[in-house]
Amino acid sequence: MVNLKRIMAGIIAGATVVSMAACSNSTTDSTTTSSDTETTIDDEIENPVSVGDISIDAGEEVEPAELEYLGGYDITTAGDVKPAYKYFSENYGCTIKCTLVGSMQIQEKLTTAISSGESPDLVDYSDDTFPLLMSKNMYTPLEEYMNMSAPQWAGVESYINQYKWGGKNYYYPWAYNVSPNFLVYNRGVFEQIGIEDPKELYDKGEWTWDTMTDCIRKFIDSDADGNRTGLYGATAYSAQSFINSTGTALISVGADGKLVQNFSNANVDRAANFMQTLKNEGLASFQEGVIDVDTTPIKEGTAAFQGMGEWIISGYAKLMQKDDTLDYFFVPFPRDPEADEYYYSMSTFGYLVPAGSKYAKQASVFINCCRLSFTDEDLRATTKGSIMRNKKYTDEMYDFLMSFKDIDNLHAVIDNPYGLDETTSQIIRDVLGNTLFEMYSEQYQGQTWTQMREASLGTINKQIEYYNGLL
């Protein structure tokens, strides 16, 4: 089961940075095409979208073209991207052909395509994009195509510059996800047990490490047979969320643009000690045979919380639509009671233009369309309707999720701990996962946070020195 968890964690690595619709779609190898003349089931029945009355400025006119996309989901039909794609297609005369691959295959497929002179024009951002793939000259800088004074980019330039490499901007995220990972719970079961609703605790400003721990203890103690467990889910990302709630990133970007590791920071140590307490007291554990993405423990009311990317919420919403007696909800990871503010992890999502693309200008217009789906009032409203039809969220779910896209009113921590080389990134995942959960990695079984950190710091520092030496 240890190896299976590691495999799933690798799959989720690409998934949790993705926007609302991205991860609910197939990631098997396949190719789909989209054009104005096609009629699809999605267009006619499942999610009809009209953008005829919308007018936005996503950039100057471009030559019509068919763009090639390489990534994990069909960006022409995904609920949160479809309106932007339709506007791009109808007003700029461009279409997009999607080649779908698993998140762990993107680097290999992209490298092969670039070396053979068959570069795609759009590719998903993933954990290894920055700094690993940027340092390998895999992307096209986009400054000449992007106008940072355009209204859709207001207020996000500082975040965009966090991903600057060698003085150039390759990545203009169109989705900014404060609290990309949530704690999902069975609100109906919580009510039956008599546990205060975590969402209400959050609304009152009382959702902290301590109140979460109290909820878990009450949940476990409510079952005399001992069949209820506490927290499970995305191992490394859950651990990272607790650490970021202190206001500290594991790997940050300094004012000089260089990488800084904070693994020995006192805040990180404190969060790690808290997580080890959860593990040692049996409050964070996996039930036998259960892996990160399993939803059965929440559905059956045998686990208190599942820590997972927001993509999983749609599955619970669809269950609720079929059975109105069900009540699932979610909250962000709790606040550090010693922090001066409520800090949240923040991830971004968007597309990069690979090196060798023939249609960088057209791809940049599409990226602008995607960003405008958040900032333009009319396109945003159309996008909401598309998401609601596609994802089946309740109004309460949608409104709460969207509140975490308002980055101006939240304290976001940008952390990039998984973008080093593959070996070091896996070491970091294993250390984080084994801090919160037992037997995540046989290499670190039974070790304390301090032991795991000290054994890994040499490798981490070597990689950071390597990347900083390239700048």
N, C-alpha and C positions, 0 to 999 in steps of 0.2 A: 504493500500500500504506500510505502514511503516513495518508491519510484514513481508510482502513478500520480501522487500528489505533485511531485516535481514536474512531471509532464504537463499536468493541468495548469500549474503555476506559470509555465512557459507560454502556454496558449493564452492565458489570461493577461500576460504581460502586454500583448498587443491590444487586448480588448479593452482594458480599463482606461486607456487614454482616449477612447473613441466617444463620439457624441451620442445622443439619445438613440438614434436608429442604427448606428453602424454595426453593433455586435449581434443584432438579432437576425442577421442575414447570413447566408451560407458562406463559409470560408474554404470550401473545397475547390480544387482546381477546375475552373470552367470559364467559358467566355460568353458574355452576353452582348448584344448590340442594341442600340436604341436610335431611332430616327423618327422624323416627323411623320413618316408614312406608316409606321407600324401601329397596330392596335393590340394592346396587351390587356390581359385580365386585370392587371393592377390599375391601368388607366380607366377602364370602363366600369369596373365593378368595385374593386376593393378600396381604391383611394383616388377618385377623380380629383384633379387639381386644375384650376383655371387661373391664369395670370394675365389674362387679356386686359384687365382694367388697371394693371400695376405699371408704374413708370419709375424706374430707378436709373441712376447713372453709375454703371459698373465699369466705365472706361470707354475710350473711343472705339469707333468701329474697327472690326478686324476682318480679315479674309475668312470666309467660311471654311471650316475644316472638320474632319473627324479626328477627335483626340483619343489617345490611348490611355486608359487608366489601369494601374496595377495596384491591387489592394484587397481588402478583406470583405467588401460588401458592394452591392450594386448601387452606385451613387445616383443612378437615374430613377430609381424607384423607392429608395429609403425615405421614410416619412419626413425626416427633418431636412433632407437635401433635395427632394424631388421638386418643390416649388422653385428653388434656385436653378436647378437644372432646366426646368421647363422655360424659365425666363431666358436663360442663356441660349437655349436652343431656338426659341421663337424670335428673339430679338437680335441675336448675333449670328444666326445661321450656322451654328456649330452643333455637332453631336459628339457623344462620348461612347466609345467601345470599352466595355469593362472586362478585364481579365481578373478573375477572382482566385486568390491563393490564401493559404493559411498564413497567419501573422509571422510564424517562424520561417516561412519560405520567402518572404519578401526580399530580404537581403540577397539571397542566392539568385533569385529570378532577376532582380534588378541588375546585379553585377553582370550576369550573362547577357542581358539585353543591351546594356551600355557597351560592353566589349565587342558585341557583334554588330554594332551600329544600328540597332533597332530599339532605341530608347523609347519608353512610354513618355507621356506628357504630364501625367499626374501620378503621384504615389502617396500612400498614407504616411503620415508621421507615425513613428513607432518609438519604443523605448531606446533603441540603438541609433536613432537618427542623430542625436546630439550627445556627445561630440563624435562618436565613432564614425558614422557614415559621412558626416560633413567633413571630417578630417581626411577622408579618402577621395574627396572631390567628386562625390556622387551626384551633386545637385547643381542647378543653375542659380546664380544670384539674381534676385528679382527687383533690385532697387530701381532700375530703369523703367519698370512696368508698373510699379506701385506708387501711388500718391498718398503719402502719409498725412497730408492736410485734408484729405477727403473725409467727410463726416463719419463714415463707417469705422474709421481707424482712430477716432478721437478717444483718448484715455487709455490706449493699450500699447502705445509705442514703447514704454519702458518694459513691458512684458515681451514684446517682439525682440527687443535688444538683448534680452536674457539668452536668446538663442543665436546671437551674432557669432560668426566664426571667421577669424582672420580679417575682421573689419567689414565683413559683408553680411547682408541679410538674405538668407536663403528661405526662411520659414516665416510666413505670415499667418498665424493661427486664426481661424475664423470662429472657433468655439473655445470659450474660456470656462472651464468647469471647476468652480470652487467646490470642494468636497466631492471629488469624483467617485469616492467610495462611501457607501452608506451601511448602516446597521439595519437590516430588515428584520421585522418581528411580526408575530401573529397577534395583532391587537385584540382580536376576539378572545384568545386564550389569556392574554394579560388581564383583560377585564374580568374573566371568570375567576382567575386566581385572586384578583384584588390588588394587582400591581399597578401603580400609577402609570398612566400612559407616558412613555418617553417623549412623544411629541409635545405633550402639555408641559413636561419638565423643560424641554427645549424652549418653548414659547415663553416660559417664565424666567428664562436665564438660569435654570437650575440643572441643566444637563451637563454633568461633570463626570470625571473618572469615578468619583465616589458614588454618585447616584446610579451610574450604570452598574457598578459592582453590587450595590444593594439590590437592584432589579434582578441581576443574575442569581444572587444568593436566594432571594425569595422564590424565584422561578424553580430552581433546583430543589429547594426545601419543600416545595408544594407537593412533591410526589413522594409518597411514603415508600414506594417500591424502588426508588433510586434510578428511574429510567430517564429522567430529564437532565439535560446538559446545558452548558452556558453558551459561550461564543465559539463559532467556527467560521470558516470561509476562506477568502483569499489571504494566504498566510503572510507573505512579505508585505503586501499592500496594506493589510490591516495593521501590521506592526509599524509601518512607515506613517500611517495616519495618526497613531498615538504619538509618535515622535514629533511629527509636524505640529501637533496641537500645542507643543511647548513654544512654538514660534521659531523653531530651529529646523533648518534643512540639513540633511546628511551630506549632500554635495551641492554647493551653491556657486554662483558666479560673482566674483569680486568686482569692485569698481573698475579695475584694470582689465576686465574681461577674462580673467583667468579663473580656473576651477579651484575651489577651496573645499577640503573635507573637514567635517565637523563631528566625526565619530567619537572623539574624546570630550566633546562639549558636556558640561555638567547637566544641561537640560536633557541631552540625549541619554546620559546615564540614568537620570531620574525616571524617564519614560521607560527605559529598558528594565529597570528594577520593578516598576509597576507591572509591566507585562509579565515578568518572571513570577511575580506574586500571583497573578491570575492563573498562570500555567501550573505553578506548584500547588495551588489550592484547588485545582480541578475546575476552575471557572472558565477556562479556555481549553477546549479539547474537541477532537473529532470522535463521533460515534463510530463503532466498528463498521467498516465497509463504506463509510461516507467520505466523499471528497469535496473539494472547495465549492463546486458549482451545484451540488445536490440541493434540491429544494425540499425534499421530503421531510427533514426534521422540522422545518418551519411550518409546512402545511399540516403536519400531524401534531404540532405543538409539543415536540419532544426536545427542542433546542430553543434557547432564549433569543439569540441573535445570529444572523448570518452576515458577516462582513463581506461585501461584494461591490463591484462596480455598478453604477446606476443602470446599466444595460439589463440587469436581471429583474428590475422592478416591473418591466412590461409583462414578463411571464406571470407574475403574481396578479397584475391588473387583469390579465385575460382570464385567470381563474375566477376572480371576483365578478367579472362580467357574466360568466356562466352560472354562478351561484351567488346570489345576493346576500346569503347568510355569512359569507366569508368576509373577513376584515384584516387585510395585511397593510402594514405601513412601514415607514423607515425614518430614520433620523441620521444626521451626520455623526461622525465619531465625536465623543464627548470632549468638553473643554478641560484643559489642564487646570485644576483648581489653584495652582500657584502662578499661572501665567497672568500677565496684566491685561490681556485681551483674549477673545475667542479666536484662536488661529485655526485655519483650515489648510489642508493640502490643496494644491491647485494643479490640475493638469490642463493641457491645451490639446486641441486637435485641429488638424487641417491637412492640406496637401502641399507637397513640394514638387518642383519641376525637375526631373532628372537631367543630368548632364547629357547633352546631345539631343534634347527635345527640339523638334522642328516648330513647335507651336507654343513657345513660352508666353508669348503675348496673349494668345487666346486662353491659355491655362490661367493666366493672371486675372483675366476678366471673369472667369468662372469662380476663382477664389473670392473675388470681390462680390459676386452674386451671393455666394454662401455667407459671407460676413454680413451683407445687407439683410439677409433673412433674420438676423438678430436686431438690426438697428433701424431698418425702414419700417414704419408703422404698418403699411399695407401688406408688404411681403411677410412681415412677422405674423400678422393675423392669419394670412393664408397658410403659413408654415405651421402655426398652431393647429389649425384644422386638419392638416395633413398628418401631423404627429398623433393627434387624438384618434383619428381613424386607424392609423397604422399600429399604434402602441396600446390603445385601449385604456389609457390612463383615466382615472377619475379626475374631476376638476381639482380636488384637493391635492392629488398626487402631482398633477401638472403644475399647479401654482407653486407648490413647495419646491419642486425641482427647479423651476425657472427662477426662484428667488436666489439660487446659488449661481446664476449667470450674471448677477448684478455685482460685478467685482468692485465697483466703487464703494460699496457699503460693507464690504467684508475684508477681513485681514487674511490675505492669501499668502501661502508659503510655496514658492516654486522650488521643487526638489528634483534633481535628476540623478538618482543613484544607480540607475540601470543602463546608462549609456556608455559605459567604458567597454573594454573588450569583453568578449563573450564569457571567458573564464572568470574574470573579476566580477562581472555582473551577476553570475551565478553564485559566486561566493557570498556576495552581499545579500542576495535573495535567501540563501541558506541560513546565514547568520540571523537575519531578521525573522525568518519563519520559525527558526528553532528558539528564538527568544520568547515568542508568544505561545508556541505549541510544542508538544513533546514529539521527539523522533521525526522531526521534519527531515533531518539529514543525519545519516549514520556517522558521518565524520565529526559532527558536533554534539552527538548525543551525550547528555549528562553534563555538558559544560555550561558555565555561567556566561552571561553577556560579556563580562570583562575578559574572560579567557578566549572567547570566540573573537572578540574585537582585536585583542592584542595579537592573536595568531594571524589575523587577516590584514592588519594595518600596513604591513610592509608591501604587500601586493597592491593594495589600494593606492598607497602613496606613490609607488613606482608608476602606475598608470597615469595618475594625475600629473606627475612630473613630466611624463612623456607628452601628454596633450598640451600642457602649458609650454613645453619647449617648442611646439610647432607654431605658437602664436607670436 
